[in-house]
Amino acid sequence: MTKELQDILGIVRRGPGPFVLATLLATEGSSYRRPGARLLLGREGPLRGSLSGGCLEGDLQARAREVLAEGRPRRLRYDLRGDLDLVWGSGSGCEGVLDILLEPLTGFPDWMRWIEEAWTARKDLRIQTDLSQEHLGVRSLPGPADAPSPREACVEDVPAPVALWIVGAGEDSKPLVRMAKALGWSVGLLDHRPAFACPERFPEADAVRSGHPATLLPSLPLDARSAVVLMTHHYAKDLEALRLLLPSAAGYLGLMGSRRRSAKLLAELAAEGLRADARLHAPVGLDLGATDPEGIALAILAEIQADLAGRRATPLRELAQPLLTP
């Protein structure tokens, strides 16, 4: 939901409004979105985000006009269970209960600024929303464990966006940059060739740097939500990069190339005392049958998404547990 929240923050910051923000606080049973999903509404209709498959947005727009007129937040509950909903309700057949907070936005609220600052610093953030009637919608940063907290509150974790660093600025890196940005990820690109590593070739990238891996990689702010993909197509450069990346804090490492080439690289590193762990995916990507750069980029991004989320990229039809389990 990072891209959704990024877009909402951008719209609110640009203004002028007025806006109403709908936030999914909790669900029971089946639901289209998980808690934390948001929908930004203007006077004329939805602007960004969603809380359902489209069955609630019309009613939420009507409630949003009331919230704007009243100037205070409102808490709503939609019960979509059973046959009565199909006849008298929204007709969604979702078989779930949704608890939603509607709040008018005045200017750019402090809690949105907290999120922007945390993302800039690549820090995870926890925000507490007061749900008591007298302080409904008031947000704060949770204090120490022994500090008093609201009697009824919703606590939300807002992780830093995934940071993807691509080592190699060939043509096949271009769709990987574009698609990662569409996911709301921060994207940086490195290449030892100045003619390849130039911002004009990668206008969507947040950073484009030219230089050798030994110079550039130690300076990267790698953390558990960082992914690095090596696609230099240059054996010596990949070997040099892996020497630096295997001991790093990056949460995901991917190496493009054949299985035989990957095994040769890893054997050479093992002889030096550097052994790969589960973070290294070599060859990189899921088996999607991809053969073109766009399909390969999709396979790489899908693997990164699943790996950082602790998932196995299993087809949904094969899962026994509910689809929206954390």
C-alpha positions in Angstrom: 0.0 0.0 0.0 3.1 2.2 -0.1 2.4 3.7 -3.6 -1.2 4.4 -2.7 -0.2 6.3 0.4 2.6 8.1 -1.5 0.0 9.3 -4.1 -2.4 10.4 -1.4 0.2 12.4 0.5 1.2 14.1 -2.8 -2.4 15.1 -3.7 -3.0 16.5 -0.2 0.3 18.4 -0.1 -0.5 20.0 -3.5 -4.0 20.9 -2.4 -6.2 22.9 -2.4 -8.9 20.5 -1.2 -11.2 20.1 0.6 -10.5 16.4 1.1 -11.9 13.6 3.1 -9.7 10.6 3.9 -11.3 7.2 4.5 -9.1 4.6 6.3 -9.9 1.0 6.8 -9.4 0.4 10.5 -10.4 -3.3 10.9 -12.1 -6.1 9.1 -14.0 -9.3 10.1 -14.3 -12.2 7.7 -13.6 -11.7 4.0 -12.6 -8.2 2.6 -11.2 -6.8 -0.6 -8.5 -4.7 1.2 -6.7 -5.1 4.5 -6.6 -2.7 7.4 -4.6 0.4 6.6 -6.0 0.8 3.1 -7.1 4.3 2.3 -9.4 6.2 -0.1 -9.0 10.0 -0.6 -12.2 11.7 -1.6 -12.9 15.2 -3.0 -16.2 17.0 -3.4 -16.8 15.4 -6.7 -15.6 11.9 -6.1 -12.8 9.5 -5.3 -9.3 10.8 -6.1 -6.9 7.9 -5.1 -7.1 4.6 -3.4 -9.9 2.1 -2.6 -11.5 0.3 0.3 -13.6 -2.2 -1.6 -14.0 -3.6 -5.1 -16.2 -0.6 -5.9 -19.3 -1.5 -3.9 -18.8 1.0 -1.0 -17.3 4.0 -2.8 -20.6 5.5 -3.8 -22.0 5.5 -0.2 -18.6 6.7 1.2 -18.8 9.7 -1.1 -22.2 10.6 0.3 -20.9 10.2 3.8 -17.8 12.3 2.9 -20.0 15.2 1.9 -21.7 15.0 5.3 -18.3 14.9 7.1 -17.2 18.0 5.2 -20.4 19.8 6.1 -20.0 18.9 9.8 -16.2 19.4 9.9 -15.5 16.5 12.2 -14.6 12.8 11.7 -17.0 9.9 11.7 -16.6 6.2 12.2 -18.6 3.8 10.0 -19.3 0.1 10.0 -20.4 -1.8 6.9 -21.7 -5.3 7.4 -21.6 -7.2 4.1 -22.4 -10.6 5.5 -25.3 -12.9 4.5 -28.1 -12.8 1.9 -29.6 -9.6 3.2 -26.6 -7.6 1.9 -27.2 -9.0 -1.6 -30.8 -7.9 -1.5 -30.8 -4.6 0.6 -27.1 -3.7 0.8 -24.3 -3.1 -1.5 -24.6 -6.4 -3.3 -20.9 -7.2 -2.9 -21.2 -10.7 -1.6 -17.9 -10.1 0.3 -19.1 -11.8 3.5 -17.2 -9.4 5.7 -17.5 -6.5 8.1 -15.5 -3.2 7.5 -14.7 -0.6 10.2 -13.9 2.7 8.5 -12.8 6.2 9.7 -13.8 9.2 7.7 -12.0 12.4 8.5 -11.8 15.9 6.9 -8.3 17.1 6.1 -7.3 20.6 6.9 -4.0 21.5 5.2 -1.2 18.9 5.4 -1.6 17.2 8.8 1.3 16.5 11.1 1.0 12.7 10.8 1.5 12.9 7.0 4.6 15.0 7.6 5.8 12.3 10.1 5.5 9.7 7.4 7.4 11.8 4.8 10.2 12.4 7.3 10.4 8.7 8.3 10.5 7.6 4.6 13.3 10.2 3.9 15.3 8.7 6.8 14.4 5.2 5.7 12.8 4.5 9.1 9.7 2.5 9.9 7.0 4.4 11.7 4.2 3.5 14.1 1.2 5.8 14.4 -1.6 5.6 16.9 -5.1 6.8 16.1 -7.4 7.6 18.9 -10.9 6.1 18.3 -12.6 7.3 21.4 -15.6 9.5 20.5 -14.2 12.6 22.2 -10.8 12.4 20.4 -11.8 10.5 17.2 -9.1 10.6 14.6 -6.4 12.3 16.7 -3.0 10.7 15.7 0.1 10.5 17.8 3.4 8.6 18.0 3.1 5.8 20.7 5.1 6.6 23.8 7.0 4.2 26.1 5.3 0.9 27.0 4.3 2.2 30.4 2.9 5.5 29.0 -0.9 5.9 29.1 -2.6 5.2 25.8 -6.2 5.9 24.6 -8.8 3.5 25.8 -9.6 2.6 22.2 -7.0 3.1 19.5 -5.8 1.8 16.2 -2.0 1.3 15.9 -0.6 1.2 12.4 2.9 0.3 11.3 4.1 2.3 8.2 7.2 0.7 6.8 9.8 2.5 4.7 9.4 1.9 1.0 11.4 -0.9 -0.6 14.7 0.5 -1.9 15.9 -1.2 -5.1 19.5 -0.8 -6.3 20.3 -2.0 -9.8 23.9 -2.6 -10.6 24.1 -2.4 -14.4 22.6 0.2 -16.7 21.9 -1.8 -19.8 18.7 -1.6 -21.8 17.2 -4.4 -19.8 17.4 -2.3 -16.7 15.0 0.3 -18.1 11.7 -1.7 -17.6 12.9 -2.8 -14.1 13.3 0.9 -13.1 9.9 1.9 -14.6 8.0 -1.0 -13.0 9.7 -0.7 -9.6 8.7 3.0 -9.5 5.1 2.1 -10.4 5.2 0.0 -7.2 6.2 3.1 -5.2 9.8 1.8 -4.6 12.8 4.0 -4.3 15.1 3.1 -7.2 18.8 3.7 -7.7 21.1 2.6 -10.5 24.9 2.0 -10.6 27.2 1.3 -13.5 30.9 1.5 -14.1 30.4 3.0 -17.6 29.6 6.8 -17.5 28.0 6.7 -20.9 25.4 4.2 -19.6 24.9 5.6 -16.1 23.3 8.9 -16.9 20.0 10.4 -15.7 18.8 11.0 -19.2 18.6 7.3 -19.9 16.7 6.6 -16.6 14.5 9.6 -15.9 12.3 7.7 -13.5 15.3 6.7 -11.2 15.8 8.4 -7.9 19.6 8.1 -8.2 22.0 7.3 -11.1 25.6 6.9 -10.1 28.7 6.1 -12.2 31.8 4.3 -10.8 33.2 1.0 -9.9 31.4 -1.3 -7.4 34.2 -1.1 -4.9 33.7 2.7 -4.8 29.9 2.9 -4.9 28.5 -0.1 -3.0 30.0 0.6 0.4 28.3 4.0 0.4 24.8 2.7 -0.2 22.3 2.9 2.8 21.4 -0.8 2.6 18.9 -2.2 5.1 16.4 -5.1 5.5 14.0 -3.4 3.1 16.7 -2.9 0.4 17.1 -5.1 -2.6 20.2 -5.2 -4.9 20.0 -6.8 -8.3 23.3 -7.4 -10.3 22.8 -7.3 -14.0 26.1 -6.0 -15.3 26.6 -9.0 -17.6 30.2 -8.7 -16.6 31.7 -11.6 -14.6 34.5 -9.6 -12.9 32.2 -6.8 -11.9 29.6 -9.2 -10.5 32.3 -10.9 -8.5 33.6 -7.6 -7.2 30.1 -6.5 -6.2 29.2 -9.8 -4.5 32.3 -9.6 -2.3 30.9 -6.3 -0.9 27.2 -7.3 -0.9 27.2 -10.7 0.8 28.4 -9.1 4.2 25.9 -6.2 3.8 22.6 -5.6 5.5 20.6 -5.8 2.3 17.4 -7.9 2.7 17.5 -9.3 -0.9 20.3 -10.0 -3.4 19.7 -11.1 -6.9 22.2 -12.2 -9.6 21.3 -12.2 -13.3 22.8 -15.0 -15.4 22.7 -18.7 -16.0 22.7 -21.2 -13.2 26.2 -22.4 -14.4 27.6 -18.9 -14.3 26.1 -18.2 -10.9 27.6 -21.5 -9.5 31.0 -20.5 -10.8 30.8 -17.1 -9.1 29.7 -18.6 -5.8 32.4 -21.3 -5.9 35.0 -18.6 -6.4 33.6 -16.6 -3.5 33.4 -19.7 -1.3 37.1 -20.4 -1.9 37.7 -16.9 -0.5 35.6 -17.7 2.6 32.5 -15.8 1.5 29.4 -18.0 1.5 26.0 -17.0 0.2 22.9 -17.2 2.3 19.1 -17.3 1.6 19.1 -13.7 0.6 21.0 -14.4 -2.6 18.8 -15.4 -5.5 20.9 -16.8 -8.3 19.6 -16.8 -11.0 17.3 -13.9 -10.1 13.6 -14.0 -10.6 10.6 -16.3 -10.6 9.8 -18.8 -13.3 7.1 -16.9 -15.2 8.2 -18.1 -18.7 9.5 -14.6 -19.4 11.9 -14.0 -22.3 11.7 -10.3 -23.0 13.1 -7.5 -20.8 9.6 -6.5 -19.5 8.7 -10.0 -18.6 12.0 -10.6 -16.9 11.6 -7.4 -14.9 8.2 -8.6 -13.8 9.7 -11.9 -12.7 12.4 -10.1 -10.7 10.1 -7.7 -9.0 7.6 -10.5 -8.1 10.4 -12.4 -6.4 11.6 -9.4 -4.5 8.1 -8.5 -3.4 7.4 -12.1 -2.1 10.8 -12.5 -0.5 10.7 -9.2 1.5 7.2 -10.0 2.6 8.2 -13.5 3.8 6.0 -15.3 1.2 6.8 -18.2 -1.2 5.0 -16.8 -4.3 2.5 -19.6 -4.1 -0.5 -19.5 -6.3 -3.5 -18.1 -4.3 -5.7 -21.1 -5.2 -3.2 -23.3 -3.4 -3.4 -21.4 -0.1 -5.5 -22.7 2.7 -5.3 -19.6 4.9 -7.3 -16.4 4.3 -5.8 -14.3 1.4 -5.2 -11.1 3.5 -3.3 -12.6 6.4 -0.3 -10.4 7.2 
